[in-house]
Structures are given as C-alpha cells and as structure tokens.
Amino acid sequence: MSMLAPDVHAELAQLLQALQSKDNNARSQAEEHLQNNWTNTRPEVLLMGLAEQIAAGRDASTRSFAAVIFRRIASKTRKTPSSENTDMFISLSKDHAVLIRTKILENLLQEADRTVRNKISDAVAEIGRQYSDSNDSWPELLGALFTLSQAPDPGKRETAFRVFTTTPGIIEKQHEEAVAQAFANAFKDESVAVRLAAMEAFAAFFRSLSKKNQNKYHGLLPDVLNILPPIKESNDSEDLSKALVALIDLAEGAPKMFKAVFNSLVQFCISVIQDKELNDLCRQNALELMATFADYAPSMCKKDPNYTNDMITQCLSLMTDLGEDDDDAAEWLAADDLDQEESDLNHVAGEHCMDRLANKLGGLVILQPTFSWLPRMMQSMAWRDRHAALMAISAISEGCREQMIGELKQVLELVVPALKDPHPRVRWAGCNALGQMSTDFAPTMQKDYYDAVLTAILPVLESPEARVKSHAAAALVNFCEEAEKSVLEPYLDNLLGSLFQLLQNEKRYVQEQALSTIATIADAAEKNFGKYYDSLMPLLVNVLQSQGEKEYRLLRAKAMECATLIALAVGRERLGGDAQMLVELLRNIQQGITDADDPQAQYLMHCWGRMCRVMENDFLPCLPTVMPPLLELASAKADVQILESDEMVEQFQADDGWELVPLRGKTIGIRTSSMDDKYMAIELLVVYAQVLEGDFAPWAAQIMEKIALPGLAFFFHDPVRVVSAKLVPYLLASYKKHFGPGSNELNGLWNGTVEKLLEVLSAEPAIDTLAEMYQCFYESVEVIGGPCLTEHYMERFIDSVYTTLEDYKDRVVQRAEETAGVNPEDAEDDQEDLLLAIEDDQTLLSDMNKAFHCVFKYHGAAFLRPWERLINTYEGFLKSEDATQRQWGLCIMDDVLEYCGEQSSHYANYITQPLLQGCRDASPAIRQAAAYGIGIAAHHGGAAWTQFLGGAIPALFEALQFPDPRSEENAYATENACSAIAKILHFNAGAVPQIDQVIAEWIKYLPITNDEEAAPYAYAYLAELIDKNHPVVVSQAAAVFLYVGQALAADVLSGQTMLRVIQATKRLVAATNTNAEAVLAQNFAPEAQQLIRGHFG
C-alpha cells in the first residue's frame, strides 16, 4: 500500500519522465522543478515517492532511473536549523527516515532485475554511509545484507557484497565472527561473480580496519587467493583483472599479510604476465600487483628467490612488445602527434615498472639481473630487443644512480653505439637514454663525459628521420640544463649550426623542439651566446611577426620563449633597442589571443617575467599590459565539481586536467590545470615584486588583499599556498622601499597582513607547508623591522606555536608507538617514509625557531611575558632524549640570552645545565648551539652571568676536544666554542681563574675559517692580545700570522675588525722579525699567498 496520495505519485512519475527527456529545455525545466518544488521543500515526500516508484515501476529502466535519482537526492547537502551542513537523508526526521529506509531495503530484497538491484544497492549504501559517518545505526541493514548473502539467487548474493564494498563502516565489532564466516563462504561460492564481489568487499572492509584488527582476518587470505587459478584456467581476462585489482587494494594496505604465500603469488602473477592468451590489461594488472609489493614491502620482494629475476625478465619482455605491424617504423615516423596516449601499452607498462623496481629495490638488487640481459639484447638482431635494452637503462638510472655512476664509462659504451643503429626507433631510444642519464647522473655526465655525449648526439641531429632528430635535440636539453658554459663553449658552433638547420625542417614539431633546445643552450651559455645573437634573433622575430594559422601557435610560443631566454642570457646591454621591439611583439601577441586554449597565453606570462628581469625598471611601462591577465589568473577560484554519477566520474577520470577526491561517499573533482595556472601567475608576481621593488608598490596593496593573503588559505592546492607565502614579504618590502620604514602606508598594509599570517599558522594542515608559513611570518617581521607586533599579536603567535608543538609531540609519540616492537624487515620498509616525516618536522622546528629569533630581535624583553607561557615545553625539550628537541630548546634560550640582556638571568635555572651539558653532547649541532649560547651570555648577559661564565670554560674546552674537530660536520661547533672562550676572556676576564693558562690553551684552537659570525670575536680578541704584547702571542708570532692569513684566505673577516686585526698582526710580525714569506710559502697556495700579501700591503 502506498504511503502517498495518487496525485503525488502521478506528478512524480511525470517529473521522472521529463528528467529523461531528450529535449534539453524540457530536461532543464524538470531539474529546476525537482529542486524548487521537491528537494528544497519536501525531501521526505520525494524520497518516499521515489522508493515507491522503484517498487511499482512497470519497466526496469523506470525503476533503475528512480533508484539513481533517489541516491542523488539522498546524498545532497542541506543546512540544519543551526546552519550546519549535513547530508540530506540523515537530516530527515527519524520517523520519516525509518519509513523510507524500510521501503528501500524491501525493494533491494525483492528486486529481481540485476541492473536495477545494483542501482538500489548504491542508494542503500549511501544511506548506510550517512548513518555510519554520523555514528548512528541502521539495525535492519546488516541483517538484510546477511540474508541477501545467503539467497539462492547468486545475483542477490553478489548485491550484498556490492553494498559492503561501498560502505564497509556498517560492519560493527560485535559482528566480526559472522562477517568472517560470510566472507569465507562467499570466497568459495559457486558463482564467480559472487566470489569477485566478495573479494572487492573484503579489500574495502580490510582497508577500513586498524592494523591491530586487520590481523584477525589474515586467515582468510588463502581462500582469497584460491579464487584466482580457476579464473585463469578459464582464460577470462575480465574477471581475472577484477580479482587482481582487489588484491592490489589489499597489497597497498597490508602487504606483509601475504608473506607466507608470497612466493606462490609471485609465480602465479608471473604466469599471468607471460600468458599472451590473456588480454593486455589483465597481464598489466598482474604486473601492477607485483610492483605494488615493491612499493610497499620491498624487503619481502628482495628476499623472495624468484621475484627480482622474474620481474625484470617479464618487464624486459613486455618492453619488446611494440611496433606491431610496423616493423620498419613507417607508421611511427609518419605520426605528427608525439603526445598520443600510450600508457595502456605493454612496453610502457614494462618501462614504468622497471623504474619503480629500481627506485624501491635499489641498484644493489636490480643492476646484476638487469645487466645480465642488456648486453645480449644490445647485440640482438631484433630491433625491439635493442630498443627495450636502451629504454631499460633510461628507466633504472634514477633508482640505480649510486651504483651506476661509478660505471658510467661502461654504460656509455653500451648506449653510444646505438645512436648509429640502422633502425630509427633504436636511435630514438639511444637519444632517450642519453637524455635521461644526463639528468640522473648530473653533473658527472657533464663534467667527465661531455665529449662522448655531445659527439654522439651531434650527428643524430642530421638524421633523415624528423622524429629521431627532434628527440636528439630534446636529449640536448637534458644535457645542457646541467652543463657549465665552459663545457659547452667549444661545441656551440656545431650545436647551433645543426639546430639552425632544424628550424628549416618541414615538420613543425622539429622546429618547436629546436627552439626549446636553443633556448636551453642560451640559458646555459649566458654571455657566450652573444656571438650567435645576430644570426638567430631575426629568425625569431620573423616567426613572432607572422600571423599564421592556429596550428602555428605553439611554434610562436616556443619562439617567444627562445627569444626572451636569449635576452636574459646576453643581457640588457647586448639587447639594446631590441628589448623594446620584443616588448612590442609580445604586446601584439597578447592582444591577439582570444581562445582559452591558446598555448601562447601561458608562455607569454613567463616571457614577460624574463623581460622584466632583463629590463628592470625600464619594464614599468609594460605593467598596464601585463598585469590584468596575470591578476585574473592569480585570482582564480578553485573549480570544484561534485560528481553525482559513475558516468560523470568516468568522464572526469579521462580528463588529465582533473584530480578526483573521495569525500564522504561522494567524488569531488578539482580542476588541477587551473590551479597550476594560478600557481604560475603568483610565482610571476613574486618576480615582479622582487625585481621592481619600490616601483611595484602601486600594485602591492591590491595583490596583497585579493591574491596573496587569500592564497595562504587556498587549501585546494599546496603549491599555491607556498608561493603565496613567498609573495607576502616581497609585497611588504616593495611598500617599505616606496613609502619608507615606519610610514603610515606601510603600517596600514602590515596591520591588514599580520592578522592573516597569524591565522594561517594555526590553520595550515600540511607540515611542510606550515614550515613555509612560519618562514613567511619571520621574513615579513624582518621586512617591517622594529617592534611591529602588539602584545595581542605576540600572544596570538604563542597560541599558534603551542598548537604546532602539541601536534608535533603527538606525531613523535605516534611514530614511537608505530615503530615499537616492529621487526627489522618492516622497519626497513618504513624507514624512508619515517625519515621524510622526521625531516619535515625538523624543518618545521627550524623555521619556527627563526620566527622566535625574529620576534626577540625586534621586541626584546617585551616578548618574554607571552613567551613564558610555554616555559614547561622549553624545559621539556632541553631535557629531551631527542637531539632535535634539545637543539631547538637551546636555540630558543640563545635568543633570550642575546636579546633580553640581564633579564635573561631570570631563566638561569632552566638554561645553565643544558648549556654545559650541550658542550659535551655527541651532536655537533647541539654543541654549536650550547657554545654560541655561552658566548652570547658573555657578550649580552651582564654581571648576573659572570660566575657561571667563569665555570663554563672547561666545558667549552671539552667541546673543542672532540675527535676530528675541523671536519665539515664538527667545524661550526668547534669554531663557536673557540669564539665563546674569546668572548668570556674579553667581556668577563675577571671571572676567569688562571687566565694566562686559558689564553695559552685557547690559541691552539685557532683558526676560524667557516663561521663568519664567530670569527670576528675571536680575531678581535687576538688583536687585543697583540696590542697588550701578551707573551702567548709574542712567543707564537708565526702561528698568529698563519691563523690570520687562514681567516683572510677564507674570507671570514671584513670591515673595521679585519683592518684592526691586520694592523695588529703587521706590528707583531715586525716586532718579532717573523719571516712571513716563509709562513706563506709553506702553508698557502699561490693564489691565497697573493691575496694575503695584498691585505698586508
């Protein structure tokens, strides 16, 4: 019996028909009517009506469409009376919800048509998700699904597991045993479709569990794997693909679960990859499953006796599967679209897998089995073998860099001859290998093997095949990007002569590539490119002046890029009047752009940025032309779409410009291409603000308000937030330069900025980006200078720091819990991710520390009251077993000592012991921070620190006596300890017992040649001793001259300190008749000797 009146049903039935109309206007009107007259005003009537339409619909298509609309409406978002957003179904009154869900569940159990039932199951799963996400329950659902899972009809059994797949959260803990039994039965079901649906459901359910709870279901794995062989034996590629995809899902979440059966699974998957009776997608899914284990459990793969050899063999075999029915490459050579999609081809799958194996398993594992094949393949008569060998070298070079870089000569002996191979695709692959190696083995390739590479590539630029010569030019880009101009100079004539010839080629893609390569060479050659300017620039201008068809737009874009990179390379003076001509050409091109997809637009933005760098303030008249389109791009809002149907998801998945994100049962599409444009535009605003400085001020306030500050909270795209953080200080600096420090205009811009900066310090979710936000904050404070933070803002800063540190401590605890009791094999697999996470935290703490430093620098003791709120945290860090935390705590206290004067003594109880213990710490960074702090106390701490400083000298000498004190790792700790003793001897001499003995010991630890901040204090004290004719320096005059000479050669002294030290040392040398020339000859290279003589005049 219907719950609704007949007229309601009649209206709804008519509406459903209109929603399916082929007439766009009729359909749009129906959508509007649905929204305004049903969804917004009476959703419970609509959903009940749809549920009844599903039950009563005369044909399957009507029932199916009603189920689709039901799910769409149920998943919409609506505002509650308290203005919070909530899912539609969960917002209904409880009575209505119970009636509707009972009806929809009844429909699921009774529907006989498989397609309709699947649509109903999607609707049921959506309701189930909403209850699960809201921590509410739908008691009848689980019972109904268990009933379905045991139904005589295999289609109904399959449906039960479809719902489990979409909404695994509905399975509650108390049902664990029943669930395990249901899965076990389904894995042995007579229906393959049921077994596959159960596999997919199990993968989804397993992923939703904690690692601890996952262990309870490991026993089901043999049953899961037993599903595979019968499907393979039936040669059903589609079903086997589905099964493999479900296993990939499991392997990503719990690869170690497969440990006991891994070897059997390896052998099975290898047999699938080998089986050419199966379709390519199925074979590639088997390859993907194996590669997934390399990604998530590399140690398990390394230990398996078959995995590495078999995988490499199969990858290389797949890589030979190309050019079918095109043995002479005629079809390949004739293709003009070089960007055509090939990711679904076997040879590409093999290449990508080789790359992953190399990166995850490493050269020690991969190289030997790979190179057991490659020499033979290079000698093969089959061109596909030679091609595969070269592409394998390209694929593994990044991951095997450490091992291959010492064997480059032998690798090049394999690759270089391929550039003379009779087959064009092999020559292409040889160029590809050289290009990839030039990137992966930079700068060694460019420094040690430049002649072998360049002399091999040059002749290929003359190849008869356009596609080959174009790729040779592309390989040169990789090489030249990392090459010194001195390396390139002898080859420029030949390189550019060949590239100029490519500009005349009939194939447009060859011309485009030639322009890109010339641009890269110009960028690397810098001023050396000047001699080619007169030959090339007229050609480029000719291209830019042409008003060609659409297909020539990319060529003009490349010509723009090339011309402006040449301008940047040769410089403003060489460019002369051509600068204005180029600007006019760019302006004309910009005015002619009308299509949204015109590639010239994006290139043009970068070209304007280069011309700004070349022309500097002469670029200002261009800003009215340049800024409007740039500001439009930089101001772009996120393009976000809610994808309401599987068809929409498939459509968006096929578009490279979108990223799909699952969110609370829905799929959200984010247009990444517009995000990339926004990032690029803001990056160019950074260039303009940086180059034009004060002259950019007229644009700065608008950009700060509309682009930079909103960009800090643009959570759709991390790079936009990062580049916005880079922009903010440059905009402030522009205002400061234009209006002056302390001006009303600058203060006004700062007051509108600081609030947002403090807000994002608490709101930023990504750890690495949060570090950028702290950097933005301290750089901005540095630009403003002076006491620019009110006490309220300092309190807000501490609030943000507190939140950040609490989150950090939680992550430290979580990492400790996750690594506790983990076996070495698992620990090895997680090591890379663990180290990256620790590194991100260290960077965050470092940038936060710099923010503290900056606030103390400009606010001094006024910052102490807010700062004290976290004193327990500082104390905990100073006593921590974690070296990063101890260093951070010491650096914070160093700032108190440096900028708070005698008031720092209030914290002596917290700081004195960590300073002394820090001098004895195994960590050089901690020794450096501790020694620096003691020196700062001597310099700025006042009388309250005198007694402590006298007793600190033994600890500082301990810091100087660590093994290998002048190594790169220890040098700064050693030099800071040496400088700290000098500060104590100068500022607190009265506190030092047996001072002459201390001086005699101290001087042994000179010179200071690395730390430009520590050196002046030590050498100023040395000059002071010379002025006093202290016996220690008089008796060691030659050593003193040596120490001073070493500091001058290292360029760590400057200004008045340097002059004073030189004059004092001159007097000492003269007074003691020291043979300075002998000291120079014995200890310095000729260039350094000349430099020191110049100083001593």
MIMI-6601 format. One record per residue (C-alpha): x, y, z; residue in one letter. Coordinates in steps of 0.1 Angstrom, whole numbers, plus 5000, padded with zeros to 4 digits. Example, Ala and Ser with C-alpha at 12.3 -4.5 7.8 and 13.67 -1.06 7.14 Angstrom:
<nodes>
512349555078a;513749895071s;
</nodes>
This chain:
<nodes>
500050005000m;501350344991s;502150605018m;501450884993l;498451014976a;497850904939p;498151264926d;501651294942v;502750974925h;501351094892a;503151424895e;506451244904l;506050994876a;505651274851q;508651454865l;510851144862l;509851124825q;510751484820a;514051434836l;514851174810q;513751384781s;516051424751k;514951784749d;517551994768n;515052274776n;512452024790a;515151854810r;516452184824s;512952284834q;512351944851a;515651974870e;514552324882e;511152194892h;512751904911l;515052134930q;512452404939n;509252204944n;510551884958w;514151874971t;514152214988n;510652195002t;509651835008r;512651595005p;510951335027e;507951315003v;510351304973l;512451024987l;509450814998m;507850874964g;511050764946l;511250454969a;507650364959e;508350434922q;511250184924i;508849924937a;505949994914a;507750094882g;506449904852r;509749854835d;513349814846a;514650144831s;511950344851t;512850164884r;516650204877s;516250574870f;514250624901a;516950454922a;519650684906v;517650994915i;516950854950f;520650824956r;521451164941r;518851334963i;519751144995a;523451244991s;522751614987k;523851855014t;521352085033r;521652325061k;520252235096t;518452495117p;521752575133s;523252655098s;525452345097e;525852145065n;524651785067t;523751505044d;520151505032m;518951165044f;520451195079i;518751535082s;515251385079l;513051335109s;513650995125k;510150875117d;510350965080h;513850825077a;512750485092v;509850455068l;511850545037i;514850325046r;512550035053t;510950075019k;514250105000i;515649795019l;512449605010e;513049704973n;516549574975l;515449234988l;512649194963q;514049334931e;514749054905a;516549254878d;520349264884r;520849614869t;518049774889v;519149594921r;522649734916n;521250084914k;519150024945i;522249884963s;524050204956d;521250404972a;521250175002v;524950205005a;524750585005e;522150585034i;524350335052g;527350555048r;525550855062q;524550665093y;528050525097s;529650865093d;527251015119s;528050735144n;524350635141d;523050295133s;520650125108w;520049805127p;518049635100e;520649685073l;523249435084l;520649155088g;519249225054a;522649205038l;523448875056f;520148745043t;520948855008l;524448705010s;522848365016q;520048394990a;519548124964p;519948374936d;523748444930p;522848794917g;521448874951k;524448734969r;526648954947e;524549254956t;525149214993a;528849234988f;528449544965r;526949724995v;529749605018f;532249734993t;530850084992t;530050115030t;532349885050p;531850105081g;528449955087i;530149635099i;530449665137e;532849495160k;530349265176q;529749105142h;533349015134e;532948645136e;529748645114a;531448875089v;534548645087a;532248345081q;530248535054a;533448625036f;534848275039a;531548125024n;531548384996a;535148314986f;534047954979k;530748054962d;529947854930e;529348194913s;532548364900v;530648704902a;529948644939v;533548554946r;534848864929l;532349094946a;533348934979a;537049004971m;536349364964e;534249394996a;536949235016f;539549475003a;537349775012a;536449635046f;540049545054f;541249895044r;538750045069s;540249845099l;543149945122s;546349745117k;545549565150k;542149445138n;543449355104q;545349065119n;542148885128k;541348835091y;544748725078h;543548365079g;541148435051l;543948515026l;544448155013p;540748145004d;541048474986v;544048354966l;542348024957n;539848224937i;542448314911l;543647994895p;540247874882p;539648214866i;542948204849k;542347854836e;539047974821s;541048244803n;538548504815d;540748814814s;538049054826e;537248854858d;540948794865l;541549164861s;538949244887k;540448994911a;543949134906l;542749484912v;541149374945a;544449224955l;546349544946i;544049724971d;544849464998l;548649484990a;548749864993e;547249845028g;548749525043a;551549385020p;553049185049k;549848985052m;550948805020f;554348705035k;553648325039a;552148295004v;554248544986f;556348314966n;553348124953s;551648454944l;554848574926v;554848254905q;551148294897f;551448654886c;554448584865i;552448314847s;549748574841v;552148834827i;553648564804q;550348444791d;549648614758k;546248444756e;545048694783l;544449044773n;546949324779d;545049494807l;544949164827c;548649104822r;549449464832q;547349424864n;549349124874a;552449334868l;550949624888e;550249384917l;553849274918m;555049634915a;552849734944t;554749494967f;557949664956a;556349994966d;555049885000y;557149585010a;560549604992p;562349385018s;559849105012m;560549124974c;564349134979k;564148815000k;562048614976d;564148384954p;562148444922n;560848794925y;563649014912t;564848794883n;561448704871d;560049064873m;563049204854i;562748934828t;559049004823q;559449384822c;562049354795l;559849114776s;556949354778l;559249634767m;559849444734t;556149444727d;555949754705l;555649854668g;553349564659e;552749564621d;555249854618d;558549674616d;560149944595d;558650224618a;556950384588a;553750444608e;555750564638w;557850804617l;554750944599a;552951034632a;552851404639d;551151374673d;554051284695l;551951324727d;549451054718q;548350844748e;550450524752e;550150454789s;547950144783d;550549974761l;552649684773n;556049844766h;555150154786v;553949944815a;557249754814g;559250074814e;557250224843h;557649904863c;561349894858m;561550254871d;559650164902r;561649844909l;564950044906a;563650324929n;562250084955k;564649794955l;567849984946g;570849934924g;572349664946l;569349434938v;568449554903i;571649604884l;573049254882q;569949074869p;569249374845t;572749384831f;572749004827s;570249074799w;571249414784l;574549334766p;572849034749r;569849244740m;572049524725m;573649254703q;570349114692s;569349124655m;565849214666a;565549594668w;562849564695r;565349394719d;567849674713r;565149934719h;564049764751a;567649754764a;568150124759l;564750214775m;565649994804a;568750194810i;566650514809s;564150354834a;566650244860i;569250514860s;567550734887e;567050444911g;570450294905c;572350624904r;574650544934e;575850214918q;575850324881m;577650654884i;580950474890g;580350264859e;579250534835l;582050464811k;580850104806q;577250214804v;578050474777l;579950214758e;576650024755l;574550334747v;576650554724v;576850304695p;573050284694a;573050644680l;574350494648k;571950204647d;570250124614p;566750134629h;565350474637p;563450364669r;566750234683v;568550564676r;565550744692w;565850514723a;569650584724g;568950954725c;566350894752n;568850704773a;571550984770l;569051244779g;567751064809q;571350984820m;572251344816s;569551434842t;570051144866d;573951144866f;574351524866a;576851684870p;579151384864t;577951324829m;578551694820q;581951724837k;583551384828d;581751254797y;580751574778y;582751484747d;581351134744a;577851264748v;578051574725l;579951404697t;577451114698a;574351344696i;575651594671l;575451364641p;571951244651v;570751604646l;571451534609e;569351214608s;566951174578p;564051104602e;562351404617a;561251224648r;564851104656v;566551434651k;563851604672s;564551364701h;568251414698a;567651784702a;565451704733a;568251504748a;570551804744l;568052004766v;568651754795n;572451774790f;572752144787c;570452224817e;573252094840e;576252184819a;578752464827e;579152734800k;582952644798s;581952284788v;579552394761l;581652674745e;583852464722p;580752294708y;578552594704l;579252644667d;578452294657n;575452264680l;573852584669l;574652524632g;572752194634s;569952344654l;569552634629f;569152374602q;566352214622l;564552544622l;564152494585q;562652144588n;559252094573e;557951924605k;556552184629r;557351974660y;561051964649v;561152344647q;559452364681e;561952134697q;564852314680a;563652644696l;563452484730s;566952344727t;568452674715i;566752844745a;568252594769t;571752634754i;571453014756a;570452994792d;573452774799a;575952964777a;575053304791e;577253584776k;578953334754n;575753314733f;576253674723g;578153584690k;575053404677y;572553674686y;572653854652d;572053524634s;569253394654l;567253694667m;565953804632p;564653444626l;562753454659l;561353804652v;560153684619n;558253394635v;556753634661l;555653874635q;553853614614s;550153594617q;549853214610g;547052964615e;546152804648k;548552514643e;551452754644y;550552894678r;552852664698l;555752744674l;555253114681r;555153034718a;558452844716k;559953134696a;558853374724m;560453154750e;563653124730c;563853504723a;563353604759t;565753344773l;568353464748i;567653824760a;568253704796l;571453524786a;573153804766v;571954084790g;570454424788r;573454594772e;573754354743r;570054354737l;570054734733g;567054864713g;565854514706d;564354504741a;561654754732q;561054574699m;560554244718l;558154404742v;556054544714e;555954204697l;554854044730l;552254314734r;550854254699n;550653874705i;548853924738q;546254144721q;545653874695g;544953594720i;541253524721t;540953144726d;541053004762a;543252704749d;545852924732d;549252794744p;550753134737q;549053274768a;550953074793q;554253104775y;553653484773l;553353514811m;556853374816h;558253584787c;557053904804w;558753784836g;562053734818r;561854074801m;561254234835c;564454074848r;566354194817v;564954554816m;564454604853e;562854954859n;562555014821d;559854744822f;557454964842l;555555104812p;554654734803c;552854674835l;549454804824p;549554554796t;551054264816v;549154284849m;545454244841p;545653894826p;548153794852l;545953924881l;542953734866e;544853414866l;546353474901a;542853554915s;541253234901a;538853054924k;539052674927a;537052494901d;535352214921v;532651984909q;530651724928i;530351414906l;526951264912e;527150954889s;529550684879d;529350814844e;530551164855m;533351004874v;534450814843e;534251124822q;536351324846f;538851044851q;539551054813a;540551424816d;544151484827d;543251834840g;541251704870w;542051534903e;539351324918l;539051314956v;536651074975p;534851275003l;532151135025r;530650894999g;530951154971k;533551214945t;534851564942i;536651684910g;539251964913i;540452124881r;544252104886t;545152274854s;543652604866s;545452554899m;548752524881d;547952844862d;547253024894k;550452904909y;552453014878m;550753364879a;551653414916i;555153294910e;555553574884l;554153834908l;557053734931v;559453804902v;557954154895y;557954254932a;561454124936q;562954294905v;560954624906l;561054674943e;559555004953g;558255074918d;555854784922f;554154944952a;551155084932p;550154724927w;551154574960a;548154654983a;545654514957q;547654204952i;548154154990m;544354184997e;543053994966k;545753734959i;548553684984a;546553665017l;543653455003p;546353234987g;547753155021l;544552965028a;543952814994f;543652465007f;542852304973f;546552334961h;549652324984d;551952494959p;549652804957v;549852844995r;553652804993v;554153064966v;551753304982s;553853275014a;556853374992k;555053674978l;553953845010v;557353965023p;558254094988y;555054304987l;555854445021l;559354515010a;558054694979s;555854925001y;558754985025k;561155084997k;558455314982h;556955475012f;559755435038g;560155245070p;557655335097g;555455515071s;551655525076n;551255345043e;553555055053l;551955025088n;548555015072g;549554735048l;551154545077w;548154575100n;546054415074g;548554145068t;549754035102v;546253915113e;546153665084k;549753555089l;548953455125l;545753295115e;547353055089v;550052955115l;547152775133s;545152665103a;547752515079e;547252135078p;550452025058a;553652005079i;556052105051d;553752395041t;553352505077l;557152555078a;556752785048e;554152985067m;556553035096y;559153145071q;556653395056c;555953525091f;559553585101y;560553725068e;557653965070s;558654075105v;562154125093e;560954345065v;558954565088i;561654575114g;561254745148g;558654645174p;555954575149c;553954325170l;551554435197t;551254225228e;548054085214h;549853965183y;552653815203m;550053625224e;548453505191r;551953395179f;552453185211i;548953045207d;549952915172s;553252785184v;551552595212y;549252425188t;552052345164t;554252205192l;551451995206e;550751845172d;554451785168y;554751605201k;551751385192d;553551295159r;556651205178v;554650975202v;552750815173q;556050745155r;557450585186a;554350375190e;554350265154e;558050165155t;557949995189a;558349615185g;558449625148v;560549365132n;563649485113p;562249395079e;559149605084d;561249885099a;563549885068e;560449925045d;559150215065d;562550385070q;562250615040e;558850745050d;559950775086l;563050975077l;561051205055l;558451275082a;561251345107i;562951575082e;559651765077d;559351815115d;562951925118q;562452185090t;559252305108l;561052345141l;563952525124s;561652775108d;559652825140m;562952885158n;563853155132k;560453315139a;561253325176f;564653475168h;563053745147c;560453845173v;563053855201f;565354055177k;562854335173y;560954325206h;563554215232g;562354165267a;558754285257a;558253935243f;559153755275l;555753755291r;553953585262p;556953365257w;556953245293e;553653065287r;555552775271l;558352755296i;557452405305n;557752305269t;561152465265y;562252295297e;561051955284g;562852005251f;566052095268l;565951775288k;564751555259s;566551245247e;565751365211d;568651575198a;566451785175t;564351895206q;567451975227r;568952185199q;565652365194w;565452435231g;568952565232l;568452795202c;565352945218i;567353015250m;570153165229d;567753425217d;566653505252v;570353555262l;571053765231e;568154005231y;566954025267c;570154135284g;570254095322e;566653985323q;567853655308s;569253575342s;565653505354h;565853185334y;569353075346a;567852775364n;566452645331y;569452715309i;572852685327t;572952305329q;571752245293p;574452495281l;577152305300l;575851965290q;575352075255g;579152135251c;579651765258r;576851645236d;577551395208a;575651615183s;577751885167p;574652105162a;573952095199i;577552175208r;577452465184q;574152595199a;575452555235a;578752725228a;577053005210y;574753055239g;577653075264i;579353335242g;576153535240i;575853525278a;579353665280a;578553935254h;575054045264h;574153885298g;575754135321g;577054085356a;574453825366a;576153565344w;579753635355t;580153345379q;578553095355f;580853205327l;584053165347g;583052805354g;581952735318a;585452745302i;586252385310p;583052275292a;583952485262l;587452325260f;585751985261e;583752095231a;587052175213l;588551835221q;586051615202f;587751385176p;588251545141d;587251885153p;587752055119r;585751815098s;582751955079e;580351815105e;582251945136n;583752275123a;581052515134y;580752365168a;584552395172t;584652745160e;581752865182n;583452715213a;586652895203c;584753225198s;582853185231a;586053145251i;587353465234a;584153645244k;584453535280i;588153645281l;587253985267h;583954065284f;584353865317n;588153845322a;587753895360g;585753575363a;588453355347v;590953185371p;594553135358q;593653345327i;597153325311d;597052945311q;593552965295v;594853205268i;597752975261a;595452685256e;592852885237w;595153005210i;595852645199k;592352615186y;592652885160l;592052945131p;588353015125i;587752975088t;584052885084n;581753075107d;581653445096e;579753535128e;582153365152a;585453475136a;585353855143p;585153805181y;587953555182a;590253765160y;589354095177a;590453935210y;593653815193l;594354175182a;593654285218e;596354035230l;598754175204i;598054525214d;598954425250k;602154245239n;600853935257h;603653675259p;601453405244v;601153585210v;604653735211v;606153395215s;604053245187q;604153525162a;604553295132a;601453095143a;599453415148v;600353535113f;599353185100l;595953205118y;595253555105v;596253455069g;593953155070q;591053375081a;591753625053l;592053345027a;588753205039a;587153555037d;585653535072v;586853885083l;585654215070s;585354585078g;586954755107q;587654425125t;589654305096m;591654625094l;592354625131r;593554255131v;595754315100i;597354625115q;598054455149a;599454145131t;601754365110k;603154525142r;603654175157l;605454045127v;607754345125a;608454355163a;609353985163t;611253975130n;608953685119t;609553555084n;606053605070a;607153495035e;608253165048a;604953105065v;603053195033l;605252965011a;604852675035q;601052695041n;599252865012f;598652814975a;600053094952p;596653254948e;596053264985a;599553404991q;598853684967q;595553764984l;597253775019i;600153995006r;597554234992g;595954265026h;599254325044f;600354575016g;
</nodes>
